[in-house]
């Protein structure tokens, strides 16, 4: 067990958005490190725990799962109370849906972050790790993208995350609230939904004769989910990083078309890829290139990714194959 993992032994930790893709992996890793984990999922009438359902039986038994809404400040305060570290991942993240329901992104992403930051300020929480996204940078104006790169609101989603990031920054600057902001570039792996292009390609390749995608030219810096989780663990444990914004990415980029070719080769599939116009972003909203400068993460967190793209894709393919019923490859998932 690493020093970072040992840090969490016996500590009280909250993960908001624990039913999501990265959040479920993070909650499971924290249980493995010996933390007392409260996993917050979005309230609904179903008893389903989202992606936490795919955590190990032992992990699920060892965590407290609470249902609520990050937009409810009273509820947020109640779950932040008594926690040593808060990982804030609850958010609306689908870019296409942000074109349809932009106000909901402001309420969840901006107001939700405000609620977490205010609860942490009032309760004296020792560390908050706030989740940003590489989408706040927009199309790269310089490469690689460091944390001082200009922020560009190229979609309602990215604009809401810029707002959330600035709330987090303001609480550190105004009140000394010990918040660290992480900016993961494109994370992929098991449990990811078909709103992302990698599960979309895999699920369609398994079930359809033709694979329908949007733009193939945009370039993305893809990080395997286990590596992203290790960055979160470090950000919650390492001293002296309060107030910092830190990229998590590989520093390597490739086009969606190139990733598609790798996936189909690994699947031994020769299925044709066609462009579906309804999957295209508005021209000025499309982020054409993302590639991270991860030197700050190496310096401050002693973090760098260790999983190759091919190994990560193999694990993702295996998950989608085993859980194909989770996906609806015949529709466009916004």
C-alpha positions as CSV (number, residue, x, y, z in Angstrom):
1,X,0.0,0.0,0.0
2,X,1.4,3.4,-1.0
3,X,1.7,6.4,1.4
4,X,-1.2,8.0,-0.3
5,X,-3.4,5.0,0.3
6,X,-2.3,4.8,3.9
7,X,-3.4,8.4,4.4
8,X,-7.0,7.3,4.0
9,X,-7.0,4.5,6.5
10,X,-9.7,5.3,9.1
11,X,-10.6,8.7,7.6
12,X,-14.1,9.8,7.0
13,X,-14.6,10.6,3.3
14,X,-17.5,11.7,1.1
15,X,-17.7,11.1,-2.6
16,X,-20.5,13.1,-4.4
17,X,-21.5,11.6,-7.7
18,X,-20.5,8.2,-6.5
19,X,-23.0,6.5,-8.8
20,X,-21.2,7.9,-11.8
21,X,-18.4,6.6,-13.9
22,X,-15.3,8.0,-12.2
23,X,-17.1,8.4,-8.8
24,X,-17.9,4.7,-8.5
25,X,-14.3,3.7,-9.2
26,X,-13.0,6.3,-6.7
27,X,-15.4,5.2,-3.9
28,X,-14.4,1.6,-4.4
29,X,-10.7,2.5,-4.3
30,X,-11.2,4.5,-1.1
31,X,-12.8,1.5,0.6
32,X,-9.8,-0.5,-0.5
33,X,-7.5,2.0,1.2
34,X,-9.4,1.6,4.4
35,X,-11.5,4.9,4.4
36,X,-14.9,5.2,5.9
37,X,-16.7,6.1,2.7
38,X,-20.0,7.9,2.3
39,X,-21.1,7.5,-1.3
40,X,-23.6,10.1,-2.4
41,X,-25.8,9.2,-5.4
42,X,-28.6,11.1,-7.0
43,X,-32.0,10.4,-5.4
44,X,-34.5,8.5,-7.5
45,X,-37.4,6.1,-6.9
46,X,-35.3,3.1,-8.1
47,X,-33.1,1.2,-5.6
48,X,-30.4,1.0,-8.2
49,X,-27.0,2.5,-7.2
50,X,-25.8,3.4,-10.7
51,X,-22.3,2.4,-11.4
52,X,-21.7,1.4,-7.8
53,X,-23.6,-1.7,-8.6
54,X,-20.5,-2.9,-10.4
55,X,-18.2,-2.4,-7.5
56,X,-17.2,-5.5,-5.5
57,X,-19.6,-7.0,-3.0
58,X,-17.2,-6.3,-0.2
59,X,-16.8,-2.7,-1.3
60,X,-20.5,-2.1,-1.4
61,X,-21.0,-3.6,2.0
62,X,-18.3,-1.4,3.4
63,X,-19.6,2.0,2.3
64,X,-22.6,4.0,3.3
65,X,-24.7,4.9,0.3
66,X,-26.9,8.0,0.7
67,X,-29.4,9.4,-1.9
68,X,-29.9,13.1,-2.4
69,X,-29.5,16.1,-4.7
70,X,-26.4,18.3,-4.8
71,X,-28.7,21.2,-5.5
72,X,-30.2,20.9,-2.0
73,X,-27.9,22.9,0.3
74,X,-29.3,21.5,3.5
75,X,-28.8,17.9,2.4
76,X,-25.3,18.7,1.2
77,X,-24.4,20.2,4.5
78,X,-25.7,17.1,6.3
79,X,-23.5,14.7,4.4
80,X,-20.4,17.0,4.4
81,X,-20.6,17.2,8.2
82,X,-17.9,15.1,10.0
83,X,-15.9,14.4,6.8
84,X,-12.2,14.8,6.6
85,X,-12.0,14.8,2.8
86,X,-14.8,15.6,0.3
87,X,-14.5,14.5,-3.3
88,X,-17.0,16.5,-5.4
89,X,-17.8,14.7,-8.6
90,X,-21.6,15.2,-8.8
91,X,-22.3,17.0,-12.1
92,X,-24.2,16.9,-15.4
93,X,-21.6,16.0,-17.9
94,X,-23.2,15.2,-21.3
95,X,-22.3,18.0,-23.8
96,X,-25.2,17.3,-26.3
97,X,-27.8,17.4,-23.5
98,X,-26.4,20.8,-22.4
99,X,-27.6,22.2,-25.7
100,X,-31.1,21.1,-24.8
101,X,-31.2,21.9,-21.1
102,X,-28.6,24.5,-20.3
103,X,-30.3,25.9,-17.1
104,X,-30.1,22.4,-15.5
105,X,-26.3,22.5,-15.9
106,X,-26.0,25.8,-14.1
107,X,-28.2,24.5,-11.3
108,X,-26.4,21.2,-10.8
109,X,-22.8,22.2,-11.7
110,X,-22.5,25.8,-10.5
111,X,-25.0,25.8,-7.6
112,X,-24.1,22.3,-6.6
113,X,-20.4,23.3,-6.3
114,X,-21.4,26.4,-4.3
115,X,-23.3,24.1,-1.9
116,X,-20.4,21.8,-1.4
117,X,-17.9,24.7,-1.0
118,X,-20.2,26.6,1.5
119,X,-20.8,23.5,3.6
120,X,-17.0,22.8,3.7
121,X,-16.4,26.5,4.7
122,X,-18.9,26.4,7.5
123,X,-17.9,23.0,8.8
124,X,-14.1,23.4,8.5
125,X,-13.6,20.5,6.2
126,X,-9.9,19.7,5.9
127,X,-9.8,19.1,2.1
128,X,-12.2,19.4,-0.8
129,X,-11.3,18.0,-4.2
130,X,-13.4,19.7,-6.9
131,X,-13.7,18.1,-10.3
132,X,-13.2,20.2,-13.4
133,X,-12.8,19.1,-17.0
134,X,-10.5,19.7,-19.9
135,X,-13.6,21.0,-21.8
136,X,-13.1,24.3,-20.0
137,X,-10.1,25.0,-22.2
138,X,-12.0,24.7,-25.4
139,X,-9.9,24.1,-28.6
140,X,-6.2,24.3,-27.8
141,X,-4.8,27.8,-28.4
142,X,-1.4,26.5,-27.5
143,X,0.0,23.1,-26.9
144,X,0.3,21.3,-24.6
145,X,-2.5,22.8,-22.5
146,X,-1.3,23.9,-19.1
147,X,-3.4,25.2,-16.3
148,X,-2.9,28.8,-17.3
149,X,-4.4,28.2,-20.7
150,X,-7.4,30.6,-21.4
151,X,-10.8,29.2,-20.5
152,X,-13.4,29.1,-23.4
153,X,-17.0,28.3,-22.9
154,X,-17.6,26.4,-26.1
155,X,-20.8,24.7,-24.8
156,X,-23.2,25.3,-22.0
157,X,-21.6,22.3,-20.2
158,X,-18.1,23.8,-20.4
159,X,-19.5,27.2,-19.4
160,X,-21.1,25.7,-16.3
161,X,-17.9,24.0,-15.3
162,X,-16.0,27.2,-15.7
163,X,-18.5,28.8,-13.4
164,X,-18.1,25.9,-10.9
165,X,-14.3,26.2,-11.1
166,X,-14.5,29.9,-10.3
167,X,-16.7,29.2,-7.3
168,X,-14.1,26.8,-6.0
169,X,-11.3,29.3,-6.7
170,X,-13.3,32.1,-5.0
171,X,-13.8,30.1,-1.8
172,X,-10.1,29.4,-1.5
173,X,-9.2,33.1,-2.2
174,X,-12.0,34.6,-0.1
175,X,-12.3,32.2,2.8
176,X,-9.2,30.0,2.7
177,X,-11.4,26.9,2.1
178,X,-8.9,24.2,1.3
179,X,-10.1,23.3,-2.2
180,X,-8.0,21.6,-4.9
181,X,-9.4,21.6,-8.4
182,X,-8.5,18.6,-10.7
183,X,-9.0,18.9,-14.5
184,X,-9.1,15.4,-15.9
185,X,-8.8,15.2,-19.6
186,X,-10.9,12.5,-21.3
187,X,-11.2,9.6,-19.0
188,X,-12.3,6.2,-20.3
189,X,-12.7,2.7,-19.0
190,X,-15.3,0.1,-17.6
191,X,-18.6,1.5,-16.5
192,X,-18.6,4.5,-18.9
193,X,-21.9,5.2,-20.6
194,X,-22.6,5.4,-24.3
195,X,-22.7,9.2,-24.0
196,X,-18.9,8.8,-24.6
197,X,-17.5,7.8,-27.9
198,X,-15.5,4.8,-26.8
199,X,-18.4,2.8,-25.4
200,X,-20.5,4.0,-28.4
201,X,-18.0,2.4,-30.8
202,X,-17.7,-0.8,-28.8
203,X,-21.4,-1.3,-28.3
204,X,-22.2,-0.6,-31.9
205,X,-19.4,-2.9,-33.2
206,X,-20.9,-5.7,-31.1
207,X,-24.5,-5.3,-32.3
208,X,-24.7,-3.4,-35.6
209,X,-23.5,-3.7,-39.1
210,X,-22.5,0.0,-39.4
211,X,-21.0,2.2,-36.7
212,X,-22.5,5.7,-36.6
213,X,-20.4,8.5,-35.0
214,X,-20.1,12.3,-35.1
215,X,-17.0,14.1,-36.0
216,X,-13.9,11.9,-36.4
217,X,-11.3,14.7,-36.6
218,X,-11.4,16.1,-33.0
219,X,-8.3,15.0,-31.0
220,X,-8.5,13.8,-27.4
221,X,-6.1,13.0,-24.6
222,X,-7.4,9.7,-23.2
223,X,-6.6,8.6,-19.6
224,X,-7.7,5.2,-18.2
225,X,-10.0,5.5,-15.2
226,X,-7.7,3.8,-12.7
227,X,-5.0,6.4,-13.4
228,X,-7.6,9.2,-13.0
229,X,-8.6,7.8,-9.7
230,X,-5.0,7.7,-8.5
231,X,-4.8,11.4,-9.3
232,X,-7.9,12.0,-7.1
233,X,-6.5,10.0,-4.2
234,X,-3.3,12.0,-4.4
235,X,-5.1,15.3,-4.5
236,X,-7.0,14.5,-1.4
237,X,-3.9,13.4,0.6
238,X,-0.9,15.5,-0.5
239,X,-0.2,18.5,1.7
240,X,0.3,22.0,0.4
241,X,-1.8,21.9,-2.8
242,X,-4.8,23.8,-1.5
243,X,-5.9,26.5,-4.1
244,X,-4.2,24.7,-6.9
245,X,-5.7,23.7,-10.3
246,X,-4.1,20.5,-11.6
247,X,-4.5,18.7,-15.0
248,X,-4.7,15.0,-15.2
249,X,-3.9,13.7,-18.7
250,X,-1.4,11.6,-20.6
251,X,0.1,14.4,-22.7
252,X,-0.6,12.3,-25.8
253,X,-3.4,13.0,-28.3
254,X,-5.1,11.2,-31.2
255,X,-8.2,11.7,-33.2
256,X,-11.5,10.0,-32.6
257,X,-11.1,8.4,-35.9
258,X,-7.7,7.0,-34.9
259,X,-9.1,5.7,-31.6
260,X,-11.9,4.1,-33.6
261,X,-9.4,2.2,-35.7
262,X,-7.5,0.9,-32.6
263,X,-10.8,-0.3,-31.0
264,X,-12.0,-2.1,-34.1
265,X,-8.6,-3.7,-34.6
266,X,-8.6,-5.0,-31.0
267,X,-12.2,-6.3,-31.6
268,X,-11.1,-7.9,-34.9
269,X,-13.9,-6.0,-36.6
270,X,-14.0,-4.6,-40.1
271,X,-17.3,-2.8,-39.7
272,X,-17.7,0.5,-41.5
273,X,-17.9,3.9,-39.7
274,X,-20.3,6.4,-41.1
275,X,-20.9,10.0,-40.0
276,X,-24.3,10.7,-38.4
277,X,-25.2,14.4,-38.8
278,X,-27.3,14.6,-35.7
279,X,-24.2,13.6,-33.6
280,X,-22.2,16.6,-34.8
281,X,-21.7,19.6,-32.4
282,X,-22.4,23.1,-33.7
283,X,-19.2,24.1,-35.6
284,X,-18.1,26.8,-33.1
285,X,-18.9,24.5,-30.2
286,X,-16.7,21.6,-31.2
287,X,-13.5,21.3,-29.3
288,X,-11.0,20.3,-32.0
289,X,-7.9,19.4,-30.0
290,X,-7.1,18.6,-26.4
291,X,-3.7,17.6,-25.2
292,X,-2.5,18.1,-21.6
293,X,0.5,19.4,-19.9
294,X,0.6,17.1,-16.9
295,X,3.9,18.4,-15.5
296,X,2.2,20.1,-12.5
297,X,0.5,16.8,-11.5
298,X,3.9,15.1,-11.6
299,X,5.5,17.9,-9.6
300,X,2.8,18.4,-6.9
301,X,1.1,15.0,-6.7
302,X,3.9,12.7,-8.0
303,X,1.3,11.5,-10.4
304,X,1.6,10.2,-14.0
305,X,-0.5,7.7,-15.9
306,X,0.7,4.1,-16.1
307,X,-2.0,2.3,-18.2
308,X,-1.5,2.1,-21.9
309,X,-4.3,3.1,-24.2
310,X,-4.5,-0.5,-25.6
311,X,-4.6,-2.1,-22.2
312,X,-7.3,0.4,-21.1
313,X,-9.3,-0.3,-24.2
314,X,-9.1,-4.1,-23.7
315,X,-10.6,-3.7,-20.2
316,X,-13.3,-1.4,-21.6
317,X,-14.2,-3.8,-24.4
318,X,-14.4,-6.7,-21.9
319,X,-16.8,-4.7,-19.7
320,X,-19.1,-3.6,-22.6
321,X,-19.2,-7.2,-23.9
322,X,-20.2,-8.5,-20.5
323,X,-22.8,-5.8,-20.0
324,X,-24.1,-5.1,-23.4
325,X,-27.7,-4.9,-22.0
326,X,-26.7,-1.6,-20.4
327,X,-26.4,0.0,-23.8
328,X,-28.8,1.0,-26.5
329,X,-26.6,1.0,-29.6
330,X,-29.5,1.6,-31.9
331,X,-30.1,5.2,-30.6
332,X,-28.1,8.3,-30.1
333,X,-27.5,8.7,-26.4
334,X,-27.4,12.4,-25.6
